[in-house]
Every structure is written in C-alpha cells, then in structure tokens.
Amino acid sequence: MDFRGELSPSGRLSTNRDAETRVAGPASAVQVLFKGYVSDRPALTAKLGVDHALDDSQLIAAAYRAWGEALQIHVSGAYAALCFDPIARTAVLTHDALGVGAAFYRVDANGFAFATNLIDLLTVENTSELDDRYFTAYMANGYVCSESTPFRSIKRLLPGNSLSWTPKGARAVRGWRVADAPPVRYARPQDYQDAFNALLSGAIASTTPASGNTWVALSGGLDSATVACAAARAEVGGLAGYSLIYPDYEPADESRWMRATTEHCAIPWRTIDAKTALPFSVLPEEFVGEPSPFQFHGALRLARAETLKSYGVTHLLTGDGGDAILATSPGASPTHLADGVFRGRPGDTLTAINRWRKLAEEPRPWAYWMRHTLIRPTVQHLLGRSIRAQPPLAPPPWVSRDFSEAMWRSVRRSHRLAARCDTPGHQVIADTLWCVALSLDRGQARDPGYETRYPLLHRPLVEFMCGVPWEEKLHPQCDRYLQRRALRGVLPELVRRRAYKTVGTWGFVEGLRRSPMWFEHLCDQSQIVDRGMTTAEDWRRAVTQASLGQTHGDRYFLTAAAIESWLKGLTAWRSAAAATFRPKDLRRGD
C-alpha cells in the first residue's frame, strides 16, 4: 500500500495509519515504511545473516542497519522505503536502484514530508505553485525525467538516488549506477545465450508471487512474449495472457502474434475488444499527480480491473523495459559505434562504422555515417547532453510562437539524465532506463486492485545486458540479436523472427471522434490557452483535426491534451479540497 509521512524539524515522525512497521534492532528500533517487493531474497538474507522468513520491511530494516544510506546498492527489487532511526533522528528515503518504485518529497521550514503517491503531498496552498519548466519540458520531449513535478515545492526521488534527512537538512545520496555494471566477456557466443536464459528465469522467479493468479499483458511484441514464455516454463501459478485487441481495425490488430504466443505456451488467453473501451470514452474520474495519456484510458482501466478481478488475478507481468535493455533497432544511426573513441581505440570505431555501412539495408555515403555515428554522439557525450540520433520533431503549427521557442530552448539545454557513463552507447542505455522507470506509474490511478511487475527490469538482468559487448546484442541486420538467438525454441518462431511491430493511434482518433464530451472538455475555457501554449482558435482547430486523424505529430497533441485535462482536474481538486479540508490522518511517533 502507499505510504506517506512527515518528519518535524525536531525529528518527530508522523505517518498514515497502518503503514508503519516497527522492527527491533540490536541497539535501537528502526521504523520502516515500505511499498513494493524485495527480490533475490535468498542471497540477501544470506548476506545479512538473517532469517529467510523475514518479511520485506524487516529485510529493509536489517539492510539499513547493515549498510545505512547505501542499502539501495545491495537490495534489488521494485520498492520505495523510508527508514527512520528515532534515537539518532535520521531518516533515509530510498527506492530500488532503477527507480521503478516511485517516491516524492518536500523539504521546507515545516520539516520533511514524503509519499509514494504525489497526491498525498498536495495542499491547497502548494497547488498554486506550478512549475512552468515542467510543462515546457513535457511538451518538448513527451516526458519529464528530472526531479521536477508540476509543483515547485514537490520533488521526485530520481533513479539511483536516495535522500538522507536530519533536523539540520537533507542531502542526496548516490547509489547504484548503470555505469557500475561490470563488463561481461565469455569465450563462446553460446555462453551469452545460456547466461541470458538463466537470468531471465531468475527475473521471473523474483517477480512472481508464490501463490495467487498471475497474468501477462500481451501486446504482440517480442518483449511481452518473452515474459509469457519464460513464465510458462517456470509454471507460474494461474498464468494466462491478457490483451487488448482490434478486430475491427486490421492494421492495429496484433491478435496473430498474441495467439501464437498463448498457443505455444499452452495458457489461456483473455481479451478486451478495443472498441468497447476506446480512449476518450469517459472523462477522468480521479485526479492524478501528473499529466499523462493514461487520463484518456478510463474505460480501458475499468474494463481491465473488472476482468482481472473476476478471475482473481493478483499480479500482472509486462514486457516494459525491454526496449531499453535488449538492444532494439538503432534506426539509421547506431550511436554506440562511437564507443571506441572513448576507450582509446578510434580504429575500432572506424572499422565498426564501415561494417555497418556495408551491411545497412539503405545505402548512405561515408559523410552521413561519420556525422551521425561518430561526430554527433561524440560531441553530445563530451558536452554532457542527451544523445540524440536525429534532431527533435518540429512543434506543430497550433503551438504558439513563444511557447515553441521555449520548447526549443528546453531541448537545446537537455543534458544527460543518468550519471555519466564512459561511452555514448552505455549513456543511451542509462538515460533510456531512467525515462522508462520514471514513466511507469506516472498518471496512474491509485489501487487498481492488482500489482504490476516488470521482470525485464530485474537488476541482475539489466546489469548483464549493460555489460554484454554490443556485437553480441545488436547486428546491422538484426535488432535484439542476443534475445532472438537465446530464445530459439522458447518463443514461437512467428514471434521470434518478427521484424516489426504495429504502431498507430487509431484508437485515440476513433475515441475522440465518438466523444463530443471530450471535445468540450479539452476546448471549453482551455487552460493551456490561458498559459500561453496556444490560442483558443488554434487549439479548437487542432482537436477537430485530431478527431479526423490529423494531429501534426501524435505525441505533441496527446501531450497537450493530457496537460489540458490535468489542469482542469487540478482546478476541480482545489475546489473540493478547499471545501472539505481536514487535517490528514497522521499519527505521531512515540
């Protein structure tokens, strides 16, 4: 369950009821607030020398006593935790190293407030302090991967970081980094495949519960099929596939590949027809902490929750994170080819570029390859900027000129996200993982009735894939090179050899076309107009065109629509909070 709490300037802890777990230590008590799960428990309990029957919060307390504020480095899983020593009056807010477990905080004259759901840190007063830089970055990139939230006074805990607090103040604590992953070198290609399969099995074992029903969210792609087939081999209890299908719109329908996976695994397959739960079918019923396209999926969220509840499903596995670590297609410009320059072997880079140039499906001149695979990533990495293979997409015509310029400045100022890695190739992995983790729960409603888990973000698997040589992971004519080789016989061949995946926004277009209430919700007294992002006339025209399939860039339209809907939700939340304000149900520590 979510937790929240406050530490007064004098070091007195207040928490929401039922969230606190007290664990006696050798010399003093450690109070732990915990959400999520700890993985690789046998190895951790052996390292700590504690009983394997301890629950996760007790393990966190033992880890805090052993490693203090560095516990994140030693404890894997997907979690957020607050560890408080009432005698020393010190606290550490932490989460898993990849940042899958969300945590937010506020430090001011009133002390230190923290929560796993941003909503729990809101007051009527601090909701008036919106951060314009957040909305500019969100529109420019389609995501915000900094510590910023929509509110100036509330920050998010970043991946690889913890926060140490005493009555004297707070400071960031660096934890695990992608750059810490050791290189992996084996004598034979088969050894990499064997290691991948072993770690995939370990990831499934660590992220699935011992009891209950577990389903897999099947999208038709390679990653969700990988999770499903590995879970089937592990004989996970109550396993079934769950999918959203588009039988009335063939270009978007992935049923062929989904069915191949469920038949290969011999598991049941449950589906929801997309036309019964289109985006924009219902207006948002719950205000969430940050703008997100999840706001448009109210009908799907309800249908999924009802379906999973009716079958007693407790956990849903997804393939999220696979694109970040399994060496997806680099497109026309594989920026990792510049890595040799940073290892003192520029000749290796030139050899690799020449190989890719010869084997690439689309012939391009040397000048192109030198610019996009050597010069651009090298300069960007040296300057500490986000490494982009291609320039960003130009803003659509309905965005105001001033806001377009602000977006462009935001892109030009964008620095690397994760801690600096030695090479551009590893920096791209680190930055992508950073964005994936911070976007997993953004905009999600509270307590859907089941727990979502991400086996492909299991840290030992991530570390392995970061350390494997690029030539084992990615080939000029084959993305996911190691994954595809290792899963021969595990995946159905139709899926394992699939070279592309359907993308498209038919559901968004069709849902918006059918929903006049959303049209008015987005256009009536538009708040993005009030904030200078567009004009009333241009925005109304943009929404009309989007309902006909013309968005001038799907990402920009959906991002702006998410901001507009979120701002309206915030206005309603403020009114309700002001009318029904009561002190939060917090209890003082002893």
N, C-alpha and C positions, 0 to 999 in steps of 0.2 A: 504494500500500500504506500501511497505518497506520504512523505513526512515534511513537516515544517517546524520551525522553531526560532527562538531569539535568544541571544546572549546579551545581557545588560552590560553597560560599561564596567560594572563591578564584577562581572563574571558569573552572573546568576542565569541559569538555563530555564527557559520556558518552552514547552513542546505541545503539539496537538496530542490529545488523549489517545491512548492505545498504540502510539507509535514507538514509545520508548522501551528499550530493553536494557536492563542493568546486568552487568556481568562483573563478578568479583575478581579482582586481580590479586597478585601476591601481596601488594602493599596498599593498594587503594582500588576503589571501584572505577571502572571505565564505563561511561554511559554511551551507548551506541544507538543511533537512528539509522535504519537500513532499508533500502529498497533494491530488489533485483535478485541476482543469484551469483554465487561464487563457483567457479569451475575448477577442474583439476584438483578436486578435494583430497584424494589420497596423497598426492605429492605434497600438498600444502600442509596437511595435518602431520605428515612425517617430518617435514622441515621444522615445524613448530614444536613437535613433540607433544601434541595434544590428542585427546580422544577424537576418533573419527566421527563419533556420534554428535559432536557439537553442531548446533545449527549455524547458519551463515553469519548472523550477527555476532554470535560468540566467537566464530573464527576471525571476524574483523577485529573484535576486541583483543584477541590473542595476537593478531598480526600488528596491531597498534602498539601493544606492549613490547613486541619484539623489534619492530622497525620504525616506530614512531611515524613521522610525517612522510616517510619513504615507503609506506606499506603498499602504495599503488604499484610500485615496481615489482613486488613479489606476489601480488594477489590478482589472478586473472578472473574474468567473468564479465558480466554486464550489470553494473550496480552503481548506486550512489550511497554514500555513508557520511555521517557526522560522528566523529569520535571526540568525546569531551572528558577531560580529566578535571573533576571538580576541586581537587586539592591544589593542583598546580594552576587551575583556572586557565587552561589552554584547550584549544579545540582545533581539529583538522576537518575541513570539508573536502572530501575526495570522491573520486569515482574511478571506474575502470580506465585503463590507460588509453584505450581508443575513444573514450568519451561517449560510449553508447548510452550509459546511464546519465540522464540529464540532471543538472543541479544549477540553481540560481542563488544569488545572494545580494545583499545590500549592506553596506558599511557606512554608518553616519554617526552623528553625535548620540543617537539613542542606542548604539551598540551594533551588533552583528545579527542580521536576520538571514535565514536561509530556507530553501524549499526545493523539492523535486518538481514542483509544478509552478511555473511563473505566476499564475493567477493568485497563488497563496501569498505573494509578496505585494499585491496591489492594495493601495489605499485610495480613497477619493482624491487625496492631495497629490500623490506621486503620478497619478494617471494624467495629470495636466502637463507633465514634463516630458513631452515626446521628443525623441532624438531624430532630427531631420536627416542626419547622416545615415541612420539605419535604413530609412525608406529610399534614399538615393542609391545606396549600395544594393538594396534588394531589387530595385527596378533595373539597375545596370547589369547585374550578374544573374539574377534569378534566385539568389540565395544570399545569406549573410553568415559569414563564417568567422566573425570576430567575437569578442566578448560582449559586443553591443546587443541590446534588446530594444524594443520600441520605446523603452522608458530610460531616461538618462540615469536615474539612480539605481537601476537594477542591472546587474551584470550576470553573464553566464560563465560557468566554470568550463574552461577550454580543455580539449583532449591533452593528455599528458601532463596536466597540471593539478595541483591541489592548492588549498588555501589554508594557511596557518593563522590562527587568531589568538591574541591575548588581549587583556584590557588596554595594552599600550597601542594596539593596532593590528592590522592584517598584512600579510605578505604572501606573494605567490611562491609556490614550491614546485620546482621542476621534477617531473617523474620520468616515466618511460618515454622513449622517442623511437620513431621508425629508424632513425639513424643508428640506434643501438643494436639493431638486428644484425647478427654476425653473418658473414658470407657463408654460403653453402657450396661445397665442392665435393663431388663424387667422381669416382673413376668411370662409371658407366651411365649412359642415359637411362637405363632401366632402374638404376638406383634412385633417381629423382622421381620416377613414376611410383616406385614402391613407397618411398617416403611420403609422397603426396597422398596416396591412398590411406596410409596409416594415420596421417594427421587428419584427414577428412573423417575417418572413423572416430578418432578421438574427439573431433569437434561435435559430431552427432551425439556421442556418449555424454559429453559435458553440457550440452544444451537441451537435452530432452529429459523430462522427469521420469522417475522410476515407476510411477503409476499415472493413471488418467489417460485420456484420449488426446493424441497429438495429430494434427493435420499439417499439410504442407500447402502453401499458397503457390499454385502452379500457374505460371504466366505463359508457358510455351517455349521459354528460352532455355539456354544451357544451364544457367545457374540454379534455377528452381528445380530443374530436372535432376541436377547433380545432388541437391539436398534430398529430394524424394527418393532417388535410387539408393543413396547411402543409408537413409533412414530405413528403407525396406530391408536392406541387407542386415541392418542391425536389429531387425524385428522390433521396432519401436511400437509400443502398445497403442491400439486403436488407430493405427495410421490410415489416413485417407488423403486424397488430393482434393483441393478446393480451388475453383476457377471462376472467373468472370468471362463469359463467352458472348460472341457477337454473331449469332446465326443469321441475322438479317442484314449483315454488312460484311460480306466475304473478305474484303481487303484487310479488315481489322481482326478477323476471327483466327484464333490460334488453336482451335479445337484439335486439328490434326496432330499437332505435336504434343498437346496435353494428353490426348487419348493414347498415343504411342507410349508415353511415359507410364501412365497408370496401368496399361495392359502389360507392359514389360515388368513392372513391379508387382503386378497382381494385387493391387489395392483398389478400394472403392474410389469413385470419383463423383464429387458433388459439385453442381454448377449453379450459377445465378445468371439468368439471361440479362444482358446489359440493358435491353430496352425496358425492363421492369424497374431499373434502378439507375436511370441516367443522371449524369451531373446536372446541377441546377434544377432538380426535381422538387426539392424542398428548401425553404430558407433555413439558415443556421438556427439551431435551437439552443446552442450553448456557446458562450463566449470563450474563446481560447486565447492563450497567451501571446501568440504571434500570428501574423497573416500567413496563410498557406492555401494552396489549391485544395487541401483536404476539406476546406469550408464548403466546397461545391458538392461534396460527395455524401451529403447527409443521408440520402436514400440508400446508397450502397452500404454505408456504415451500419444502418439499422438492419438491412437485409442480411448482411454478413453476421452481425451479432446474433440475430434471431436464428439463423441457420446453425451456427456453431453451438449456441445454447441448446437447441433442440437435440443435438447429437452428443451433448455432454462434453464438448471439446474444451480442454483447459489450456492448451498451448498451440500456437500457430507458428510453424517454421517458415522462413522466407529465404530467398536467394539474395537478398540485399547485401551489398558489399562486394559481390563477385566482380563487378566491373572495375572496382578499384584495385583488386589484388591479383586477378587471374590473367592479366595481360590481354585485355581486349584490343581490338584493332586500333593501331595508332593513327588511322586515317592516312592521308597522303604524306604526313610529315612525322616520322618517328623521332621525337626529340631526344630519346635516350641514346641515340647514336653519338651524341656529343660527349658521352661519359668518359671516353678515352682521354680527352683533353685534360680532364680534372684528375685523372690517375697518372698523368705524366707520360701517356702513351698516345700522342696525337696520330701516330701512324695507324694504330688500331681503329681510330675513328674514320680515317680516310678509307681504309680497307672495308669497314662495315658500310660506309655510305655507298661505295662503289658496288658492293654486293646487293644492297637494297635497290640501287638504281637499275641494275641489270635485271633483277627478278620482279620488280614492281609491275603490276598489270598495266598501269598507264605510263608510257614513256615521258620522261621530263629531262630537260637539259641539266648539265652539271651545276649551272648557276643557281637553279631552283633548289637543288639538294644542298648545296653549300649554304645557301641563305637560311633555309627552313630547318635543317637538321644539325647545323653546326653554328653559324653566326648568331641567329636569333636566340636559340636556347642558351648558348654560352653567355651572351651579353645579359640576357634576362636573369640568369642564375648569379652572375657576378654582381649585378646591381641589386640582388635580393628581391626581384619582382616575381609575380606569379608567372609561371612559364606557360605561354600560350602558343600553340602550333599555328594558329591563324588569328588575324585581327578580330575583335569582337563585332557582333552584328550591329549595324547602324540602328539607332532608335526609329520607331515608326513615325509617320507624319503627324499623328494625333498628339504626340508628346510636345509640350511647349518648348520653345527655343531655349529659355533659361534653364528649364529642368534637363533638357538634352545635354546642355553644356555641363551641368552639374554631374550628370551621369558619366560623361566622358572623362571629366576630371577624376571621378571616383575610380574608373577603370585604369587610368594612367597612373594613379597613386597606389594601385593594388600591389601589395607586397606578398611575398611567400606567406603561407598560412602557418604551416608546421615549422618546427625548429629546423635550422639549416641542415641539409644533407650534403654529403660530399659531392654528389653528382646530380645533374638535371633529371636523369631517369628516376632516381630514388626520390627526388624532391616532388616530382609529379605524383608518385605513389602516395607520399606522405600528405601532400595537400589534398589529394582526392579522398583519401581515407578521412581526413579532417572534415571535409564537406559532407561526406556520407553520414558520419556519426552525428553531426550536429543537425542534420535534416531529418533523421529517422522519426523523431517524435514531435517535430515542430508542427503546431496546429492541430494535434490530435486531441480528441475529446477525452475526458477523464473516465477511467474504469470501463473499458469496453466489454468486460465480462470474461476475457481470456487474456493470456500473456503472449506477446510476440517475441520470438527469439531468432537470432541471426547466426547460424552455425558457421558461415563463411567469414565472419568477423571474430572467430575464435583466435585468440592472440598467438598461440603456437603456430597455427596455420598461416597467419599473417606474417609472422617473423620468417617462416620458412620461405614463403613466396617472395619476400623482400630480399632474401639472401641468395636465391637461385640466380645463376647467370642468365642474362637476357636471351642469349641464343637458345636456351632450353625452354624459355617461356613464350617467345614470340618469333615468328618466322615471316619473311616478306610476303609469303603466300598463304599464311595460316595464322589467325589470331588464336589465343588460348592454346598454344602449341602443347604445353605440358598437360594441361587439363584434358585435352582431347585424346592424347596418347594414353594417359594414365587410366582413363575411363572406358577404354575399349573393352567391351563385354559387360560393363556395368550399366552404361546408358544404352537405350535403343539406338541403332545406327542412324535412324532418321533424324534424331535429335543431335547425336554426337557430331554428325557431319554437317549440321545446319550452318550455312554461311551468313545468314542474315536473320534479323528479327523484325517483325512488322512494327512500325511506329505510325502514329496518326492521332488525330483529335476528333474523329467522327463523333464520339460520344459527347464531347463538350459542345460541338456545333449543334448536334441534334437536340441535346438537352436544352440549350439556350434558345433554340428556335421554338421549342414547345412551351417555353416558360415566360409568359408576359410578366409574372410577378417578379422574376429575377431581373428582367429588363428594367422595370421601375425601381427595384431595389438598388440597382447599380447606377441609374441615371438621375433619380429624383433627389434634388438637393445634394449633389455629389460633393463629397468631402475631399476627393483628390483634386477637384476643381478649386475648392477653397484653399488648398495647399499649393496651388500654382503648378501642378503637374500637367494639366491640360486645360482646355476650355470646355464649357458646357456643351457647346455645339459640336466640337471635335469629338468629345467623349461619347455623346449620344450617337454620332455617326459611326464611331469605332465599334460600339456594342451592336448596332444594327448590322454592320458589315460582318462582324464575327458570327452572328446568328445565321449568316449566309455562307460561311466558310472562308471569309477573307479577314485574316487577323493582322496582316503585315508583320508576322512573327508571333507564333503562338505563345512563346514564353513571355513576351512583353505584355500581351493582352491579359493572359491569365494572372500574371503578377500584379498588374494594375487592378484587375477585378478583385483579387484577394485583398489588396490593401484597402480598396473602397469598402468591401463588405466588412473587413475587420474594423475599420474606423467607425462604421455605423454601429457595429456590435459594442465597441468601446463606449460610445455615447449612451447606448441603452444601459450598459453595465454601470456607468457612472450614476445615471438617474436612479437605478434600482438600489445601488449601494448607498447613495445619499439618503434615500427614503427609509431604508431598513437597517441602517448602520447599527451594529452591535460589536462589542469587543470580541476579538477572536477567542475561540475556546482553547486557550493555552493554559498549562498548569506550570507552576513554579517548581523548580528542582528543590530538593531538600537542602 
